[in-house]
Protein backbone atom coordinates (compact mmCIF):
# COMPACT_ATOMS: atom_id res chain seq x y z
CA UNK A 1 0.00 0.00 0.00
CA UNK A 2 1.21 3.49 -0.81
CA UNK A 3 1.32 5.00 2.67
CA UNK A 4 2.65 8.29 1.31
CA UNK A 5 -0.63 8.83 -0.54
CA UNK A 6 -2.70 7.72 2.46
CA UNK A 7 -0.85 10.02 4.85
CA UNK A 8 -1.13 12.98 2.45
CA UNK A 9 -4.85 12.36 1.84
CA UNK A 10 -5.60 12.05 5.55
CA UNK A 11 -3.53 15.17 6.25
CA UNK A 12 -5.53 17.08 3.65
CA UNK A 13 -8.88 15.84 5.03
CA UNK A 14 -7.97 16.56 8.64
CA UNK A 15 -6.38 19.91 7.79
CA UNK A 16 -9.41 21.07 5.81
CA UNK A 17 -11.76 19.91 8.57
CA UNK A 18 -9.58 21.58 11.19
CA UNK A 19 -9.57 24.88 9.36
CA UNK A 20 -13.35 24.81 8.95
CA UNK A 21 -13.92 23.94 12.62
CA UNK A 22 -11.45 26.60 13.76
CA UNK A 23 -12.70 29.50 11.66
CA UNK A 24 -16.38 28.71 11.01
CA UNK A 25 -17.68 27.05 14.19
CA UNK A 26 -20.89 29.09 14.47
CA UNK A 27 -21.79 28.51 10.83
CA UNK A 28 -21.19 24.77 11.17
CA UNK A 29 -23.37 24.62 14.28
CA UNK A 30 -26.20 26.49 12.54
CA UNK A 31 -25.93 24.12 9.55
CA UNK A 32 -26.14 21.17 11.96
CA UNK A 33 -29.28 22.66 13.51
CA UNK A 34 -27.63 23.55 16.81
CA UNK A 35 -27.50 26.82 18.69
CA UNK A 36 -24.06 28.47 18.38
CA UNK A 37 -24.35 29.89 21.91
CA UNK A 38 -22.47 28.52 24.89
CA UNK A 39 -19.42 26.32 24.72
CA UNK A 40 -20.33 24.48 21.51
CA UNK A 41 -18.42 26.89 19.27
CA UNK A 42 -15.37 26.75 21.53
CA UNK A 43 -15.47 22.94 21.52
CA UNK A 44 -15.54 22.94 17.72
CA UNK A 45 -12.55 25.28 17.68
CA UNK A 46 -10.68 22.96 20.04
CA UNK A 47 -11.55 20.02 17.76
CA UNK A 48 -10.23 22.07 14.86
CA UNK A 49 -6.94 22.54 16.68
CA UNK A 50 -6.68 18.80 17.28
CA UNK A 51 -7.41 18.07 13.62
CA UNK A 52 -4.82 20.59 12.42
CA UNK A 53 -2.27 19.00 14.76
CA UNK A 54 -3.12 15.52 13.47
CA UNK A 55 -2.91 16.83 9.90
CA UNK A 56 0.57 18.19 10.56
CA UNK A 57 1.63 14.88 12.13
CA UNK A 58 0.40 12.93 9.11
CA UNK A 59 1.95 15.36 6.63
CA UNK A 60 5.33 15.23 8.33
CA UNK A 61 5.21 11.41 8.67
CA UNK A 62 4.25 10.75 5.05
CA UNK A 63 7.86 10.04 4.08
CA UNK A 64 8.38 7.51 6.89
CA UNK A 65 8.11 3.76 6.57
CA UNK A 66 4.72 3.00 8.15
CA UNK A 67 3.19 -0.39 8.87
CA UNK A 68 3.77 -3.36 11.13
CA UNK A 69 6.13 -2.13 13.84
CA UNK A 70 7.39 0.85 11.80
CA UNK A 71 5.87 4.15 12.97
CA UNK A 72 3.30 2.10 14.88
CA UNK A 73 2.20 5.00 17.14
CA UNK A 74 1.33 7.08 14.07
CA UNK A 75 -0.61 4.23 12.46
CA UNK A 76 -2.44 3.28 15.68
CA UNK A 77 -3.30 6.88 16.56
CA UNK A 78 -4.83 7.37 13.14
CA UNK A 79 -6.61 4.01 13.29
CA UNK A 80 -8.22 4.70 16.67
CA UNK A 81 -9.20 8.23 15.67
CA UNK A 82 -10.79 7.26 12.36
CA UNK A 83 -12.61 4.20 13.79
CA UNK A 84 -14.10 6.05 16.77
CA UNK A 85 -14.99 9.19 14.79
CA UNK A 86 -16.38 7.14 11.89
CA UNK A 87 -18.61 5.09 14.19
CA UNK A 88 -19.82 8.24 15.97
CA UNK A 89 -20.66 9.90 12.65
CA UNK A 90 -22.46 6.81 11.35
CA UNK A 91 -24.44 6.60 14.60
CA UNK A 92 -25.48 10.23 14.09
CA UNK A 93 -26.29 9.50 10.44
CA UNK A 94 -28.63 6.65 11.37
CA UNK A 95 -30.29 8.83 14.02
CA UNK A 96 -30.87 11.64 11.49
CA UNK A 97 -30.99 9.98 8.05
CA UNK A 98 -31.93 13.25 6.33
CA UNK A 99 -28.53 14.81 7.18
CA UNK A 100 -26.24 13.96 4.25
CA UNK A 101 -23.18 15.57 5.85
CA UNK A 102 -23.13 12.85 8.52
CA UNK A 103 -23.30 10.11 5.90
CA UNK A 104 -20.55 11.63 3.74
CA UNK A 105 -18.20 12.40 6.62
CA UNK A 106 -18.91 9.04 8.26
CA UNK A 107 -18.16 7.22 5.02
CA UNK A 108 -14.89 9.08 4.56
CA UNK A 109 -13.83 8.35 8.14
CA UNK A 110 -14.65 4.63 7.78
CA UNK A 111 -12.65 4.41 4.53
CA UNK A 112 -9.65 5.96 6.31
CA UNK A 113 -10.23 3.57 9.25
CA UNK A 114 -10.10 0.53 6.96
CA UNK A 115 -6.96 1.81 5.23
CA UNK A 116 -5.18 2.55 8.51
CA UNK A 117 -6.25 -0.89 9.80
CA UNK A 118 -4.48 -2.42 6.82
CA UNK A 119 -1.41 -0.24 7.37
CA UNK A 120 -1.25 -0.93 11.11
CA UNK A 121 -1.47 -4.71 10.80
CA UNK A 122 0.49 -5.35 7.60
CA UNK A 123 4.25 -5.36 7.20
CA UNK A 124 5.17 -2.43 4.94
CA UNK A 125 7.68 -4.40 2.87
CA UNK A 126 5.44 -7.42 2.28
CA UNK A 127 4.56 -7.82 -1.39
CA UNK A 128 0.87 -8.24 -2.19
C-alpha positions in Angstrom: 0.0 0.0 0.0 1.2 3.5 -0.8 1.3 5.0 2.7 2.6 8.3 1.3 -0.6 8.8 -0.5 -2.7 7.7 2.5 -0.9 10.0 4.9 -1.1 13.0 2.5 -4.9 12.4 1.8 -5.6 12.1 5.6 -3.5 15.2 6.2 -5.5 17.1 3.6 -8.9 15.8 5.0 -8.0 16.6 8.6 -6.4 19.9 7.8 -9.4 21.1 5.8 -11.8 19.9 8.6 -9.6 21.6 11.2 -9.6 24.9 9.4 -13.4 24.8 9.0 -13.9 23.9 12.6 -11.5 26.6 13.8 -12.7 29.5 11.7 -16.4 28.7 11.0 -17.7 27.0 14.2 -20.9 29.1 14.5 -21.8 28.5 10.8 -21.2 24.8 11.2 -23.4 24.6 14.3 -26.2 26.5 12.5 -25.9 24.1 9.5 -26.1 21.2 12.0 -29.3 22.7 13.5 -27.6 23.5 16.8 -27.5 26.8 18.7 -24.1 28.5 18.4 -24.4 29.9 21.9 -22.5 28.5 24.9 -19.4 26.3 24.7 -20.3 24.5 21.5 -18.4 26.9 19.3 -15.4 26.8 21.5 -15.5 22.9 21.5 -15.5 22.9 17.7 -12.6 25.3 17.7 -10.7 23.0 20.0 -11.6 20.0 17.8 -10.2 22.1 14.9 -6.9 22.5 16.7 -6.7 18.8 17.3 -7.4 18.1 13.6 -4.8 20.6 12.4 -2.3 19.0 14.8 -3.1 15.5 13.5 -2.9 16.8 9.9 0.6 18.2 10.6 1.6 14.9 12.1 0.4 12.9 9.1 1.9 15.4 6.6 5.3 15.2 8.3 5.2 11.4 8.7 4.3 10.8 5.1 7.9 10.0 4.1 8.4 7.5 6.9 8.1 3.8 6.6 4.7 3.0 8.1 3.2 -0.4 8.9 3.8 -3.4 11.1 6.1 -2.1 13.8 7.4 0.8 11.8 5.9 4.1 13.0 3.3 2.1 14.9 2.2 5.0 17.1 1.3 7.1 14.1 -0.6 4.2 12.5 -2.4 3.3 15.7 -3.3 6.9 16.6 -4.8 7.4 13.1 -6.6 4.0 13.3 -8.2 4.7 16.7 -9.2 8.2 15.7 -10.8 7.3 12.4 -12.6 4.2 13.8 -14.1 6.1 16.8 -15.0 9.2 14.8 -16.4 7.1 11.9 -18.6 5.1 14.2 -19.8 8.2 16.0 -20.7 9.9 12.7 -22.5 6.8 11.4 -24.4 6.6 14.6 -25.5 10.2 14.1 -26.3 9.5 10.4 -28.6 6.6 11.4 -30.3 8.8 14.0 -30.9 11.6 11.5 -31.0 10.0 8.0 -31.9 13.3 6.3 -28.5 14.8 7.2 -26.2 14.0 4.2 -23.2 15.6 5.8 -23.1 12.9 8.5 -23.3 10.1 5.9 -20.5 11.6 3.7 -18.2 12.4 6.6 -18.9 9.0 8.3 -18.2 7.2 5.0 -14.9 9.1 4.6 -13.8 8.3 8.1 -14.7 4.6 7.8 -12.6 4.4 4.5 -9.7 6.0 6.3 -10.2 3.6 9.2 -10.1 0.5 7.0 -7.0 1.8 5.2 -5.2 2.6 8.5 -6.2 -0.9 9.8 -4.5 -2.4 6.8 -1.4 -0.2 7.4 -1.3 -0.9 11.1 -1.5 -4.7 10.8 0.5 -5.4 7.6 4.3 -5.4 7.2 5.2 -2.4 4.9 7.7 -4.4 2.9 5.4 -7.4 2.3 4.6 -7.8 -1.4 0.9 -8.2 -2.2 
